[in-house]
Amino acid sequence: MTTAAPSGQAALEPVDTYLGAVLSAIRPLAARELSLAEADGAVLTSDVAAEWPLPPFDNSAMDGYAVLAAEVATASQDAPVTLPVRDAVPAGDTRAHRLVPGSCLRIMTGALLPAGADAIVPVEWTDGGTDQVAIRQPAAAGNAIKRAGDDAVPGDVLLPAGTRLGPAAIGLLAAAGHGTVLARPRPRITVISTGNELAEPGTPVVPGQIWESNSVMLAAAARQLGCPARRYPIVPDDTDALLAAIEDAMAAADLLVTSGGVSMGGEHDVVKAALRRLGTVRFTKVAMQPGMPQGFGVVGEHAIPLFTLPGNPVSAFVSFQLFVRPAVDALQDVEPKRLPGARAVLTAPVRSPAGKRSFLRGILDPESGTVRPVLGQASHQLASLAKANALIIVKERSTEMAEGEIADVLELP
């Protein structure tokens, strides 16, 4: 279904329809063997099971003394039990220690539990003696002992397929002895900005030039998703130069983003002119504001997704959040999160053009459950975007929402 456009203009494609077409065209990345250092944010393609008990042996949970519980059962502050200390067992000691009844062994956290011991007395319950120790509190059998297999036994599924690996999951893999893991990595993203008017930030400009900000912003947005991202050097308004840049960028990217050169009908729309030669990128008008002109397709023998985003910075940013973020999930074969995800009470009225879904910059206050529209909603006003932490969504059938109404809100990362 399409959204009606003003007379004489082509119909607009609904946001959800366009996103659905994008996601249906994306093939998940192939899984590969990743070191644990490379695995942050990767997604498992199969279950990871324990091959050994976790922990692998009985060990002490605290610094203290390995004892027989029955021999310290009467210990108290007024009548401590005193035992000779036969030896010390540090963590990493692989000797086969055995507890002799009537004595104890000093033991460190993580050290192998000596044979014959059935409890650990924490050092805080003693006088800390090294030749002999006064124990002032009883320790029940099993006290402060981590038993082999307490966390997992061989065959237990530690992490199921589809798990996105974070610090705790990677720590678990390491603890279970896995040095590598088979997973889909975070996609590598390359951002390309085009335009003769663009200059590198930090360099001098002359009238008619602007500092290039879109690729800086979009690469940062990609890194915020955990993706390796790079900015391609600025490409001039030349179709051959752009095609060469895309060909070069494909060698080290899983997803490409261009910014600029896609307005509808402009004679200098270099991105459209160049990519139409490939025949695999479709350009359309999406019923949204900002960000109406969009393009998407797959390029190269590996069918790399390519997004052509508008050149206005706010349009490019909003488009990235709506379309590129879900594509990153799809590349890892993860169900994209449903939007918007939050609702809040408007503190001021907002307006929207008929037939378009508007994404207005706002400041969300989670504590009060309110969202305040910021001043300056034009698609070039990056300063107002920098103040916002959310997008207020006004649906296609609404042209205005009053103060006090409840709006859908997309929280910005």
N, C-alpha and C positions, 0 to 999 in steps of 0.2 A: 504494500500500500504506500502511496506517495502522498506528500502534503501539497496542497494547492499553493501555487505561487501567483503573484500579481499578474495581471493580464500581460501577455507578450513575453513572459518569462517561462523557462522550463520548470517543470515540477521539481520539488525538493525531495530528497530521499530522507526518510526518517532516521534519526540517530540510531535506534536499535536495529533497524534493517541494515544499515551500513556496517555497524559493528559486527552483526551476525555474518555478513558476507566476508568481512576481514578474517574473522576467527575460523570460518570454514575453509579458508584457503591456506591456512598455516599448517605445516607439518611439524610435529615435535622434533627437536634435535635428537640425534642419535646419542645413546648412552655411551660413555667411555670411562675407562679406568682412571680415577682421580686420586691423587695423593690427598691425605687429610688436609694439608695446607691449601689445596685447591678446592676443597669440597664445600666450603661455606656457601650456603644458598643453593647448592645443587639438590636435585630431586632424585630419590632412589627409584630405580626401575624394577627392583625385586626385593623381597624380604631379606633382612640380614639377621641370621640366627647365631646364637652363642655356640662356639665350638668347644669351649672350656668353661668350667664353673667360674662365676664372677661373684665375689673374689675367688681366686684360684686356690686359696688355702686358708685355714683358720688363722686369724691374726688379731693382734691387740688393737682395740679402738681408742686407747688412751695410753699416755705415758703412766707407768705405775709398776706394779709387782704382780708376777704370775704366781698364783697360790692354789692350794686346795681349799675350796670354800668351807669345808667342814672344820678346817683348822683355824679359821678366823671368825667363826660364827659367834663367839662370845666377846669380840672386840668392842670396846667402848672408849669414850674420852677418859673416864676415870680408871679403867682397867684395860689398857691396850694389850694386844697380843704382839709379842716380840719374836721375830724370826731371823735367823741368819740369812744373809744374801749370798748365794753361792756363785752367781755369775750375772753378767749383763747381756741382754739380747737386743742389739740395735736393729733397726730396720735394714733389710738387705742381708742380714746374717743368714747364711744358708747351712750352718752347722745344725746337727740333729741334737738339740738340747732336750734334756729330760729332767723333770722336777723330782727332787728327792723329798719324800715326805718329811715334815718337820722343818722345811726350809722354804725359801722363795727365790725367784729370779727377777732381777730388775729388768723391765722390758719397755721398749719404745713403741710409739704409735706405728702400726703397720708391720711390726715384727712378727715372724712366725711363732705361733703359740707353741710353747714347749710341750712335749708329750707328758701326760700325767697331770697337767694343770687344767683346772676347770673354771677359773675365775681370774679377773684382773682387779686388783685394788688400785684405784687411781692414786697418784702420788699426793693429791690434795688431802687424802684421808690418812696420811702418814706423817712421820717426821722427816721423810726424805733420806733416810739413812742409806749408806753404801755398803757397810760391813754387816750391819744388822739394822732392822727397821722396826719401828713401833707402829703398829696398825691400830687405828682408833675407831674404826667403823667396819662392820661386817660386810662382806661382798657375797651375794648369792651366786650359786652356780650359773655360769653363763654371763656374769656381769662384764660389760665392756669387751665382749668378744664378738668379732665379726666372723661368722661361720662361712666356710667355703660354700658357694652356691646360694648365699642369702639373697643376692640380687638377681641371679639367673643361673640356670643349669643348662648343660649342653642340650641343644635343640630348641630352647626357648627363642621366640622371635623378639629380638631386641628392638628392631625398627622395621615397620611394615613398608612395603612398596608405596610410593607416593609421598613419603615423608620428605619435607624440605629440611635440609640439614642446617642446624644452627649450632651454637657453641656447646650446648649440653649433649646433643646427639653426636657431635664429632668427638666430644670427650668420652662418651660411651663406647664409640667405635674403637678409640685408642685403648681404653681400659680393657676391652674385650680382645685386644691383640690384633686388630685390623689396621694395617698400614695404608691400605688403599680401599676404594669403594667404587662400585659400578653405579654411575648416576648421570643424569642430564645436567650439564653445568649451566650456570647463569649465562644467558646469551651475551655475546660481545656486540656492542652497539657503536656504530660510527655515524656521526652527524655531519652533514654537509650543508653549508650555507652558500648561496650564490648571489652575486650582484656586483656590478662595477662600482657601486657607491660605497661598498663596504671596506672598512679599514680595521686592522688588527687593534684591539684595545691596547692603550699605552703608547700608540704611535701618533704622530701629528696628523691632523685632518685639515682639509681646505673646504670652503663652502661647496656644498653638493655632496660631501661625503659624510658618513656616519660610522661610528664604531660598531663593529659586528658583535651583537649580544646573543642572538638566538642560539647559535651552536654552543656557546658557553653555558647558557641556561639549560638547554636540553641535555647536554652531556652531564651536567650536574644532576639533573632529574633522573637520568639513567643510573648514575652512580648511587643515588639515593635509594634506588630499587635493588642495589647490590650488584649491578651489572658492570663489567669492565666497559668503559666508554672512552672514546677519543673524538676529538674535533679534527675534521679533515681541513687542510689549508683552504682558505677562501677561494671559491671558484668564480671566475669572471662570467659575464653574460655571453656565453658562447656554447652552442649545443655540442660541438665536438669535444670541447674541454670538459663539459659536464659528463658526457658519456665515458670519457677516458677516466675521469675521477671515480665514477661509479664502478667501472671495471676494476680499477686499482683497489678501491675500498673493499670490494667483495672478497678479496683474498684473506682478509683478517676480520671479517664481520659475520655475525649471524642475523643481524637486523640492521637495515639502513634507514636513516631519516634525513630527508632534505627539507630545507626551509626557504620559502620564497619562490617566486616564479610560477605560481599556480592560479593566479586570479583569472576570472572567466572572461576571455576575449582580448586580453591585453597583448599588443604586438611584441612585447618583450618578455612574455611568459616562457622563459628559456627552459625551465624544468619540463613543462608540458610538451614543448616542441621536441625536446630531446628524447623524452621517454616514450612518446608516441611512436618513435621509430622502432622501439623494442616490441611493441604490440602486446605487452603483458601487464601494463599499468593502466588502470581505469581511473578517469577523472570524473568527479561528480559534484553536485551541490547538496550539502547536507542541511537539513532543517534545524540549524542551530545558530546561536549567536553568543560569543564570537566563534569564528572558524568555519564559515559556510563552505569555502572551496577546499575540497579534499581530493587526494589521490592515493591509490593503493594498488599494489600488484606484487608479483614475485619475479625475481630476476636471476639470471645465471643458471648453470646446470644444477646447482644445489637448491634452487627455488628459494632464494633468500627474500624474506619479506621486505618491501620498501614502502615507506610512508612518505608522501609529499605533503608537508604541512604548510599552512599559510605563512606569509612573511611577517605580518604584524605579530609582535612578540606575545601579546596576551592570547591571540588566536592560536599561535603555535603551542603555547604552554597548555592551554585548555585541551587542545587536540591531543597532545601527548598524554595527558591524564586519562582522557576518555578512550583512546584507541590504542596507543602504544603500550600502556601499562597492561591491559588485558592480553595483548599479543605476547608480551614477555612470559606471562603465565602459560599461554597456549604453547609456546616453544618448549616449555618444560613439561607439557602434558598435565598441567594443573588447571582445575576449573577456576576461571577468573572470578574474583570477588564480585558479588552483586552490588551495583550502585543504586542509590546513593549511600546507604548505610547509616544515616543519621537524620534526625528531624529536630527543628528548633523553631522558636517563636520569633517572628520578625519584629524588630524594634522600629522599623520605618517602612513606609510603603515602597513597592518596587513596580516597575513597568517592564513589559516585554512585547516585541513585535508579534503580530498575529501569525500563527502557523509555524512558529519556531520555538525550539526549546532553548531558553536562555540560561546561561551560566554566569551569574553575577558574583563579583568578588565581595566577600563578607568577612567579618570577624566573629567567629563562633566563641561563645562563652559556655563551656560545658557545665559549669557549676550552676548557672542561672537557667540554662537551657534556651538561651536566646542567641540570635545572630543579627549583627548590625551591618547593613550594606555600607561599603566604603564610598567615598566621593571619587568620581572619575571612573566611569565604566567603559570608556572608549577602548577599542582593541589595541591602540598603540600606547596606552598609559601603563607603563611597566611599574611606575612608582606606586600606584594603587595596588597592583598585584603583590608587590613586595610587602605591603601592610597586611594582606589578607592571609587567613589560615583556612579558608573554606570557600566553596562555591555554592551560592544559593541557586537552586534549580527552579525555574518557572516553566511549567509544562506548556506544550504546544497550544492547548485550548484556552490558555489564560493570557490575558494581555496586561493584567495588573493583579497585585496582591496587596492587601491592606495591612497596616500595622496591627500586630496581634495575631495574624494568621500563622498557621503552622506550615513551614516550608520544608521540603526535602533539601538536605545539605550534603555535599560531598566534602569531607574533610581532606585537606591537602597534607601531604607528607612533609 
